[in-house]
Structure formats: C-alpha cells, structure tokens
Amino acid sequence: MDIVDKIAKAEKDEKDKPTTAITIDSIEVVKDYDFKS
C-alpha cells in the first residue's frame, strides 16, 4: 500500500489530476498474500 499512499499524496491541480505524470514501471504479483495483516 506504500505506492497507493505516494500516489494519493502527489501534488494535484484544480481538476484533481497529478501535476506530474505518475507511472508504474513494474509490478510483482505475490501469490497467496495474507490481506488480514
């Protein structure tokens, strides 16, 4: 969730659009992740 927090904190304009481009360059899928933690 660190990435979600960083995106949420990004500076935005009056239309709630980030002022700089936000891209995800790579992801890692974790099988059987325990979401309860």
OpenMM code with the backbone's topology and positions (N, CA, C; nanometers):
from openmm import Vec3, app, unit

residues = "MET ASP ILE VAL ASP LYS ILE ALA LYS ALA GLU LYS ASP GLU LYS ASP LYS PRO THR THR ALA ILE THR ILE ASP SER ILE GLU VAL VAL LYS ASP TYR ASP PHE LYS SER".split()
positions = [
    Vec3(0.0811, -0.1198, 0.0000),
    Vec3(0.0000, 0.0000, 0.0000),
    Vec3(0.0854, 0.1261, 0.0000),
    Vec3(0.2164, 0.1108, 0.0102),
    Vec3(0.3043, 0.2279, 0.0085),
    Vec3(0.2872, 0.3084, -0.1196),
    Vec3(0.2738, 0.2386, -0.2304),
    Vec3(0.2606, 0.3066, -0.3594),
    Vec3(0.1296, 0.3843, -0.3656),
    Vec3(0.0227, 0.3259, -0.3156),
    Vec3(-0.1071, 0.3939, -0.3139),
    Vec3(-0.0972, 0.5223, -0.2330),
    Vec3(-0.0301, 0.5168, -0.1195),
    Vec3(-0.0125, 0.6355, -0.0357),
    Vec3(0.0671, 0.7432, -0.1086),
    Vec3(0.1731, 0.7046, -0.1790),
    Vec3(0.2541, 0.8016, -0.2530),
    Vec3(0.1726, 0.8681, -0.3641),
    Vec3(0.0918, 0.7903, -0.4337),
    Vec3(0.0082, 0.8465, -0.5398),
    Vec3(-0.0944, 0.9420, -0.4795),
    Vec3(-0.1531, 0.9047, -0.3681),
    Vec3(-0.2535, 0.9893, -0.3031),
    Vec3(-0.1948, 1.1219, -0.2566),
    Vec3(-0.0679, 1.1224, -0.2191),
    Vec3(-0.0030, 1.2438, -0.1687),
    Vec3(0.0567, 1.3311, -0.2786),
    Vec3(0.0515, 1.2863, -0.4027),
    Vec3(0.1096, 1.3626, -0.5134),
    Vec3(0.0382, 1.4963, -0.5287),
    Vec3(0.1128, 1.5982, -0.5682),
    Vec3(0.0550, 1.7302, -0.5902),
    Vec3(-0.0424, 1.7240, -0.7070),
    Vec3(-0.1593, 1.7868, -0.6891),
    Vec3(-0.2650, 1.7811, -0.7902),
    Vec3(-0.3079, 1.9214, -0.8303),
    Vec3(-0.3658, 1.9323, -0.9499),
    Vec3(-0.4168, 2.0610, -0.9962),
    Vec3(-0.5624, 2.0776, -0.9543),
    Vec3(-0.6272, 2.1831, -1.0045),
    Vec3(-0.7657, 2.2129, -0.9658),
    Vec3(-0.8653, 2.1066, -1.0110),
    Vec3(-0.8271, 2.0222, -1.1052),
    Vec3(-0.9138, 1.9135, -1.1523),
    Vec3(-0.8802, 1.7813, -1.0846),
    Vec3(-0.7984, 1.7869, -0.9783),
    Vec3(-0.7557, 1.6697, -0.9011),
    Vec3(-0.6701, 1.5738, -0.9837),
    Vec3(-0.6032, 1.6283, -1.0848),
    Vec3(-0.5123, 1.5499, -1.1692),
    Vec3(-0.3691, 1.5765, -1.1229),
    Vec3(-0.2865, 1.4730, -1.1104),
    Vec3(-0.1473, 1.4954, -1.0688),
    Vec3(-0.0768, 1.5938, -1.1625),
    Vec3(0.0048, 1.6826, -1.1043),
    Vec3(0.0756, 1.7822, -1.1850),
    Vec3(0.1942, 1.7219, -1.2596),
    Vec3(0.2415, 1.6063, -1.2158),
    Vec3(0.3459, 1.5340, -1.2877),
    Vec3(0.2939, 1.3940, -1.3188),
    Vec3(0.3422, 1.3378, -1.4271),
    Vec3(0.2967, 1.2046, -1.4678),
    Vec3(0.3350, 1.1002, -1.3628),
    Vec3(0.2411, 1.0125, -1.3331),
    Vec3(0.2656, 0.9017, -1.2408),
    Vec3(0.2576, 0.7733, -1.3222),
    Vec3(0.3662, 0.6972, -1.3224),
    Vec3(0.3691, 0.5719, -1.3973),
    Vec3(0.4160, 0.4586, -1.3072),
    Vec3(0.3705, 0.3402, -1.3373),
    Vec3(0.4168, 0.2196, -1.2688),
    Vec3(0.5044, 0.1455, -1.3687),
    Vec3(0.6322, 0.1358, -1.3369),
    Vec3(0.7278, 0.0747, -1.4290),
    Vec3(0.7305, -0.0772, -1.4203),
    Vec3(0.7022, -0.1318, -1.3025),
    Vec3(0.6989, -0.2772, -1.2879),
    Vec3(0.6139, -0.3129, -1.1668),
    Vec3(0.5656, -0.4353, -1.1656),
    Vec3(0.4876, -0.4850, -1.0522),
    Vec3(0.5343, -0.6258, -1.0182),
    Vec3(0.5014, -0.6684, -0.8987),
    Vec3(0.5302, -0.8052, -0.8569),
    Vec3(0.4014, -0.8623, -0.7989),
    Vec3(0.3566, -0.9730, -0.8531),
    Vec3(0.2357, -1.0393, -0.8050),
    Vec3(0.2774, -1.1412, -0.6999),
    Vec3(0.2185, -1.1270, -0.5812),
    Vec3(0.2517, -1.2173, -0.4712),
    Vec3(0.1340, -1.3117, -0.4521),
    Vec3(0.1566, -1.4384, -0.4789),
    Vec3(0.0510, -1.5383, -0.4674),
    Vec3(0.0246, -1.5689, -0.3204),
    Vec3(-0.1014, -1.5843, -0.2854),
    Vec3(-0.1443, -1.6209, -0.1506),
    Vec3(-0.1043, -1.5177, -0.0458),
    Vec3(-0.1087, -1.3891, -0.0807),
    Vec3(-0.0775, -1.2825, 0.0140),
    Vec3(-0.1865, -1.2754, 0.1196),
    Vec3(-0.1491, -1.2600, 0.2459),
    Vec3(-0.2446, -1.2519, 0.3566),
    Vec3(-0.2865, -1.1065, 0.3756),
    Vec3(-0.4060, -1.0695, 0.3283),
    Vec3(-0.4542, -0.9324, 0.3365),
    Vec3(-0.4982, -0.8940, 0.4768),
    Vec3(-0.5069, -0.9874, 0.5675),
    Vec3(-0.5538, -0.9594, 0.7033),
    Vec3(-0.4477, -0.8921, 0.7889),
    Vec3(-0.3242, -0.8933, 0.7470),
    Vec3(-0.2149, -0.8353, 0.8263),
    Vec3(-0.2189, -0.6853, 0.8264),
] * unit.nanometer
topology = app.Topology()
chain = topology.addChain("A")
for resn in residues:
    res = topology.addResidue(resn, chain)
    for name in ("N", "CA", "C"):
        topology.addAtom(name, app.Element.getBySymbol(name[0]), res)
